[in-house]
Amino acid sequence: MANHKATKKDTRQAAKRRDRNRYYGKTTRNAIRDLKATTDGNAYGEQLPTVVSMIDKLAKRGIIHKNKAANLKSKLAKKTA
């Protein structure tokens, strides 16, 4: 690592972003897992828009690919029908 002030700052910022992205990703994965474990159809329908929104935010931020987001949403939506 170079000893430039800007490089040190960039390293700190990258670490913060990485931790934040890991938190968002893990939180969304947990929400998906909890949604899949739901057996009640009404509760599933109520929770689905929240989880879909979380997945969209991950794709918007570039944490997951947009096609992966579409695949996840599709699989979750199929269970409601």
Secondary structure, 3 states (H helix, E strand, C coil): CCCCHHHHHHHHHHHHHHHHHHHHHHHHHHHHHHHHHCCCHHHHHHHHHHHHHHHHHHHHHCCCCHHHHHHHHHHHHHHHC
